[in-house]
């Protein structure tokens, strides 16, 4: 049987990217071909912030100074 899988080497062992249907201690032969590192430059700040699932009051953005420093924001003008 021959199959190709993607894996990551963590410095000690190879970690498959997907489950592998082999019994533990099954002998295998590995051929190493390095793959280009995938860049995560496409992740926007907003997408990252949303993924944190932060909770706060509904007026958090407009009352930021109040919640961070305990004081009302002063308007420029």
Chimera marker file (.cmm) of the C-alpha trace (Angstrom):
<marker_set name="trace">
<marker id="1" x="0.000" y="0.000" z="0.000" r="1" g="1" b="0" radius="0.5"/>
<marker id="2" x="1.260" y="3.471" z="-0.841" r="1" g="1" b="0" radius="0.5"/>
<marker id="3" x="-0.211" y="6.797" z="0.186" r="1" g="1" b="0" radius="0.5"/>
<marker id="4" x="0.972" y="10.375" z="0.477" r="1" g="1" b="0" radius="0.5"/>
<marker id="5" x="0.239" y="12.459" z="3.561" r="1" g="1" b="0" radius="0.5"/>
<marker id="6" x="1.232" y="15.920" z="4.710" r="1" g="1" b="0" radius="0.5"/>
<marker id="7" x="2.894" y="16.138" z="8.102" r="1" g="1" b="0" radius="0.5"/>
<marker id="8" x="4.780" y="18.602" z="10.287" r="1" g="1" b="0" radius="0.5"/>
<marker id="9" x="8.064" y="17.761" z="11.995" r="1" g="1" b="0" radius="0.5"/>
<marker id="10" x="8.005" y="19.178" z="15.535" r="1" g="1" b="0" radius="0.5"/>
<marker id="11" x="11.709" y="18.614" z="16.194" r="1" g="1" b="0" radius="0.5"/>
<marker id="12" x="11.223" y="15.068" z="17.450" r="1" g="1" b="0" radius="0.5"/>
<marker id="13" x="8.438" y="13.355" z="15.526" r="1" g="1" b="0" radius="0.5"/>
<marker id="14" x="6.344" y="13.800" z="12.404" r="1" g="1" b="0" radius="0.5"/>
<marker id="15" x="2.755" y="14.873" z="13.099" r="1" g="1" b="0" radius="0.5"/>
<marker id="16" x="0.306" y="13.960" z="10.304" r="1" g="1" b="0" radius="0.5"/>
<marker id="17" x="-1.976" y="16.768" z="9.137" r="1" g="1" b="0" radius="0.5"/>
<marker id="18" x="-4.872" y="14.268" z="8.953" r="1" g="1" b="0" radius="0.5"/>
<marker id="19" x="-5.647" y="10.985" z="10.697" r="1" g="1" b="0" radius="0.5"/>
<marker id="20" x="-3.715" y="7.981" z="9.366" r="1" g="1" b="0" radius="0.5"/>
<marker id="21" x="-5.342" y="4.552" z="9.349" r="1" g="1" b="0" radius="0.5"/>
<marker id="22" x="-2.389" y="2.476" z="10.523" r="1" g="1" b="0" radius="0.5"/>
<marker id="23" x="-2.063" y="0.293" z="13.568" r="1" g="1" b="0" radius="0.5"/>
<marker id="24" x="0.418" y="1.527" z="16.198" r="1" g="1" b="0" radius="0.5"/>
<marker id="25" x="4.014" y="0.414" z="15.583" r="1" g="1" b="0" radius="0.5"/>
<marker id="26" x="3.378" y="-0.331" z="11.890" r="1" g="1" b="0" radius="0.5"/>
<marker id="27" x="6.682" y="-0.056" z="10.007" r="1" g="1" b="0" radius="0.5"/>
<marker id="28" x="6.605" y="2.560" z="7.248" r="1" g="1" b="0" radius="0.5"/>
<marker id="29" x="9.105" y="4.138" z="4.858" r="1" g="1" b="0" radius="0.5"/>
<marker id="30" x="9.138" y="7.947" z="4.758" r="1" g="1" b="0" radius="0.5"/>
<marker id="31" x="10.337" y="10.007" z="1.830" r="1" g="1" b="0" radius="0.5"/>
<marker id="32" x="10.817" y="13.617" z="2.908" r="1" g="1" b="0" radius="0.5"/>
<marker id="33" x="9.836" y="16.431" z="0.557" r="1" g="1" b="0" radius="0.5"/>
<marker id="34" x="9.643" y="19.835" z="2.222" r="1" g="1" b="0" radius="0.5"/>
<marker id="35" x="6.604" y="21.938" z="1.407" r="1" g="1" b="0" radius="0.5"/>
<marker id="36" x="6.444" y="25.732" z="1.220" r="1" g="1" b="0" radius="0.5"/>
<marker id="37" x="5.401" y="27.361" z="4.471" r="1" g="1" b="0" radius="0.5"/>
<marker id="38" x="1.856" y="28.657" z="4.237" r="1" g="1" b="0" radius="0.5"/>
<marker id="39" x="1.639" y="32.325" z="5.108" r="1" g="1" b="0" radius="0.5"/>
<marker id="40" x="-1.307" y="33.513" z="7.188" r="1" g="1" b="0" radius="0.5"/>
<marker id="41" x="-1.052" y="37.076" z="5.875" r="1" g="1" b="0" radius="0.5"/>
<marker id="42" x="-4.689" y="36.858" z="4.771" r="1" g="1" b="0" radius="0.5"/>
<marker id="43" x="-5.988" y="36.902" z="8.340" r="1" g="1" b="0" radius="0.5"/>
<marker id="44" x="-7.305" y="40.367" z="9.021" r="1" g="1" b="0" radius="0.5"/>
<marker id="45" x="-7.274" y="42.060" z="12.416" r="1" g="1" b="0" radius="0.5"/>
<marker id="46" x="-11.065" y="42.000" z="12.493" r="1" g="1" b="0" radius="0.5"/>
<marker id="47" x="-11.189" y="38.258" z="11.740" r="1" g="1" b="0" radius="0.5"/>
<marker id="48" x="-8.646" y="37.626" z="14.490" r="1" g="1" b="0" radius="0.5"/>
<marker id="49" x="-10.545" y="39.815" z="16.968" r="1" g="1" b="0" radius="0.5"/>
<marker id="50" x="-13.816" y="38.042" z="16.178" r="1" g="1" b="0" radius="0.5"/>
<marker id="51" x="-12.194" y="34.646" z="16.675" r="1" g="1" b="0" radius="0.5"/>
<marker id="52" x="-11.339" y="35.598" z="20.268" r="1" g="1" b="0" radius="0.5"/>
<marker id="53" x="-15.063" y="35.673" z="21.129" r="1" g="1" b="0" radius="0.5"/>
<marker id="54" x="-14.584" y="38.574" z="23.537" r="1" g="1" b="0" radius="0.5"/>
<marker id="55" x="-17.583" y="39.668" z="25.529" r="1" g="1" b="0" radius="0.5"/>
<marker id="56" x="-18.245" y="43.191" z="26.726" r="1" g="1" b="0" radius="0.5"/>
<marker id="57" x="-20.893" y="45.856" z="27.121" r="1" g="1" b="0" radius="0.5"/>
<marker id="58" x="-22.709" y="46.980" z="23.951" r="1" g="1" b="0" radius="0.5"/>
<marker id="59" x="-21.240" y="50.510" z="24.192" r="1" g="1" b="0" radius="0.5"/>
<marker id="60" x="-17.677" y="49.245" z="24.571" r="1" g="1" b="0" radius="0.5"/>
<marker id="61" x="-16.361" y="51.027" z="21.466" r="1" g="1" b="0" radius="0.5"/>
<marker id="62" x="-17.932" y="54.409" z="22.209" r="1" g="1" b="0" radius="0.5"/>
<marker id="63" x="-17.072" y="54.300" z="25.932" r="1" g="1" b="0" radius="0.5"/>
<marker id="64" x="-13.570" y="52.807" z="25.704" r="1" g="1" b="0" radius="0.5"/>
<marker id="65" x="-11.925" y="55.359" z="28.029" r="1" g="1" b="0" radius="0.5"/>
<marker id="66" x="-14.582" y="54.737" z="30.654" r="1" g="1" b="0" radius="0.5"/>
<marker id="67" x="-13.984" y="50.977" z="30.632" r="1" g="1" b="0" radius="0.5"/>
<marker id="68" x="-10.191" y="51.140" z="30.364" r="1" g="1" b="0" radius="0.5"/>
<marker id="69" x="-9.424" y="54.078" z="32.662" r="1" g="1" b="0" radius="0.5"/>
<marker id="70" x="-12.627" y="54.641" z="34.633" r="1" g="1" b="0" radius="0.5"/>
<marker id="71" x="-13.166" y="58.073" z="33.127" r="1" g="1" b="0" radius="0.5"/>
<marker id="72" x="-15.435" y="59.593" z="30.518" r="1" g="1" b="0" radius="0.5"/>
<marker id="73" x="-13.916" y="60.316" z="27.097" r="1" g="1" b="0" radius="0.5"/>
<marker id="74" x="-13.412" y="64.000" z="26.385" r="1" g="1" b="0" radius="0.5"/>
<marker id="75" x="-14.583" y="65.289" z="23.041" r="1" g="1" b="0" radius="0.5"/>
<marker id="76" x="-12.256" y="67.363" z="20.892" r="1" g="1" b="0" radius="0.5"/>
<marker id="77" x="-13.679" y="70.676" z="20.273" r="1" g="1" b="0" radius="0.5"/>
<link id1="1" id2="2" r="1" g="1" b="0" radius="0.2"/>
<link id1="2" id2="3" r="1" g="1" b="0" radius="0.2"/>
<link id1="3" id2="4" r="1" g="1" b="0" radius="0.2"/>
<link id1="4" id2="5" r="1" g="1" b="0" radius="0.2"/>
<link id1="5" id2="6" r="1" g="1" b="0" radius="0.2"/>
<link id1="6" id2="7" r="1" g="1" b="0" radius="0.2"/>
<link id1="7" id2="8" r="1" g="1" b="0" radius="0.2"/>
<link id1="8" id2="9" r="1" g="1" b="0" radius="0.2"/>
<link id1="9" id2="10" r="1" g="1" b="0" radius="0.2"/>
<link id1="10" id2="11" r="1" g="1" b="0" radius="0.2"/>
<link id1="11" id2="12" r="1" g="1" b="0" radius="0.2"/>
<link id1="12" id2="13" r="1" g="1" b="0" radius="0.2"/>
<link id1="13" id2="14" r="1" g="1" b="0" radius="0.2"/>
<link id1="14" id2="15" r="1" g="1" b="0" radius="0.2"/>
<link id1="15" id2="16" r="1" g="1" b="0" radius="0.2"/>
<link id1="16" id2="17" r="1" g="1" b="0" radius="0.2"/>
<link id1="17" id2="18" r="1" g="1" b="0" radius="0.2"/>
<link id1="18" id2="19" r="1" g="1" b="0" radius="0.2"/>
<link id1="19" id2="20" r="1" g="1" b="0" radius="0.2"/>
<link id1="20" id2="21" r="1" g="1" b="0" radius="0.2"/>
<link id1="21" id2="22" r="1" g="1" b="0" radius="0.2"/>
<link id1="22" id2="23" r="1" g="1" b="0" radius="0.2"/>
<link id1="23" id2="24" r="1" g="1" b="0" radius="0.2"/>
<link id1="24" id2="25" r="1" g="1" b="0" radius="0.2"/>
<link id1="25" id2="26" r="1" g="1" b="0" radius="0.2"/>
<link id1="26" id2="27" r="1" g="1" b="0" radius="0.2"/>
<link id1="27" id2="28" r="1" g="1" b="0" radius="0.2"/>
<link id1="28" id2="29" r="1" g="1" b="0" radius="0.2"/>
<link id1="29" id2="30" r="1" g="1" b="0" radius="0.2"/>
<link id1="30" id2="31" r="1" g="1" b="0" radius="0.2"/>
<link id1="31" id2="32" r="1" g="1" b="0" radius="0.2"/>
<link id1="32" id2="33" r="1" g="1" b="0" radius="0.2"/>
<link id1="33" id2="34" r="1" g="1" b="0" radius="0.2"/>
<link id1="34" id2="35" r="1" g="1" b="0" radius="0.2"/>
<link id1="35" id2="36" r="1" g="1" b="0" radius="0.2"/>
<link id1="36" id2="37" r="1" g="1" b="0" radius="0.2"/>
<link id1="37" id2="38" r="1" g="1" b="0" radius="0.2"/>
<link id1="38" id2="39" r="1" g="1" b="0" radius="0.2"/>
<link id1="39" id2="40" r="1" g="1" b="0" radius="0.2"/>
<link id1="40" id2="41" r="1" g="1" b="0" radius="0.2"/>
<link id1="41" id2="42" r="1" g="1" b="0" radius="0.2"/>
<link id1="42" id2="43" r="1" g="1" b="0" radius="0.2"/>
<link id1="43" id2="44" r="1" g="1" b="0" radius="0.2"/>
<link id1="44" id2="45" r="1" g="1" b="0" radius="0.2"/>
<link id1="45" id2="46" r="1" g="1" b="0" radius="0.2"/>
<link id1="46" id2="47" r="1" g="1" b="0" radius="0.2"/>
<link id1="47" id2="48" r="1" g="1" b="0" radius="0.2"/>
<link id1="48" id2="49" r="1" g="1" b="0" radius="0.2"/>
<link id1="49" id2="50" r="1" g="1" b="0" radius="0.2"/>
<link id1="50" id2="51" r="1" g="1" b="0" radius="0.2"/>
<link id1="51" id2="52" r="1" g="1" b="0" radius="0.2"/>
<link id1="52" id2="53" r="1" g="1" b="0" radius="0.2"/>
<link id1="53" id2="54" r="1" g="1" b="0" radius="0.2"/>
<link id1="54" id2="55" r="1" g="1" b="0" radius="0.2"/>
<link id1="55" id2="56" r="1" g="1" b="0" radius="0.2"/>
<link id1="56" id2="57" r="1" g="1" b="0" radius="0.2"/>
<link id1="57" id2="58" r="1" g="1" b="0" radius="0.2"/>
<link id1="58" id2="59" r="1" g="1" b="0" radius="0.2"/>
<link id1="59" id2="60" r="1" g="1" b="0" radius="0.2"/>
<link id1="60" id2="61" r="1" g="1" b="0" radius="0.2"/>
<link id1="61" id2="62" r="1" g="1" b="0" radius="0.2"/>
<link id1="62" id2="63" r="1" g="1" b="0" radius="0.2"/>
<link id1="63" id2="64" r="1" g="1" b="0" radius="0.2"/>
<link id1="64" id2="65" r="1" g="1" b="0" radius="0.2"/>
<link id1="65" id2="66" r="1" g="1" b="0" radius="0.2"/>
<link id1="66" id2="67" r="1" g="1" b="0" radius="0.2"/>
<link id1="67" id2="68" r="1" g="1" b="0" radius="0.2"/>
<link id1="68" id2="69" r="1" g="1" b="0" radius="0.2"/>
<link id1="69" id2="70" r="1" g="1" b="0" radius="0.2"/>
<link id1="70" id2="71" r="1" g="1" b="0" radius="0.2"/>
<link id1="71" id2="72" r="1" g="1" b="0" radius="0.2"/>
<link id1="72" id2="73" r="1" g="1" b="0" radius="0.2"/>
<link id1="73" id2="74" r="1" g="1" b="0" radius="0.2"/>
<link id1="74" id2="75" r="1" g="1" b="0" radius="0.2"/>
<link id1="75" id2="76" r="1" g="1" b="0" radius="0.2"/>
<link id1="76" id2="77" r="1" g="1" b="0" radius="0.2"/>
</marker_set>
